[in-house]
């Protein structure tokens, strides 16, 4: 569907959805349950970290920022997704589409930057255990977290403004949600500035988190290889959740990036949809479950909270 250059585009058509008949209600229930689980587990861990003074340490404060980001990213995807699943006509207004682009892209950047800072935190904890709290004070942790969020918002606000200014000659997006790359491809005006900033932005998005991650894990690996068995076990137990989260999210974003830029007609439509939603569904579920089960302090405090509530209910 073409859009006249003289009239502003007011909505986009999401063409990746297929008619599944009454199965839409099943898919809606599955998606709603997943969203509820994401909201519940992430909110629970945020509350546990905030109300327990013993968890007011750098690692747990960075984790709290990570869980807040999971809520932010999933809320930029799931409500739109639930509406589209039940709709007969899969359209989204232009302002909501641009809002979703901003939320999802800034979510990805905050996630990578947060994981990068967490790798630096693990490096200090393992390589400089005695100076850890001197180097990484509460003030520095708060500064790190604020800078991560402000930097990510500012970076993708520029991306969004460059996209909004374009004159679009179409409104059909072959996707289940709004993607900046697909919107830019609809432009019939000059997109050279978008392409240049897009390449610069991609390089920055990859390199800014990647460099501290590589540096931190190179130093950690050196300590692990030269340290005692106890040091190796401690390093592995504290780094495994972080590495699993980092690899999972990196693969999810890689799949998403490849799918939006290359022709995937040979891949079944259902599999395309699952791959496109992988980064926004699995990561917000994986992080709280993995950290909640793996980190002893969080696991024990969660047990204490539930046990005390259960005892109170039985006594009343």
Buried (B, 14 or more C-beta within 10 A) or exposed (E): EEBEEEEEBEBBBBEBBEEEEEEBEEBBEEBBEBBEBBBEBBBBBBEBBEEBEEBEBBBBBBBBBBBBBBBBBBBBBBEBBBEBBEEEEBEBEBEBBBBBBBBBBBBBBBBBBBBBBBBBBBBBBBBBEEEBEEEBEEEEBEEBBEEBBEBBEEBBEEBBEBBEEBBBBBBEBBBBBBBBBBBBBBBEEEBEEBEEBBEEBEEEBEEBBEEBBEBBBEBBEEBBEEBEEEBBEBBEEBBEBBBBBBEBBBEBBEBBBEBBEEEBEEEEEEEBBEBBBBBBBBBBBBBBBBBBEBBEBBBEBBEEBEEEEEEEEEEE
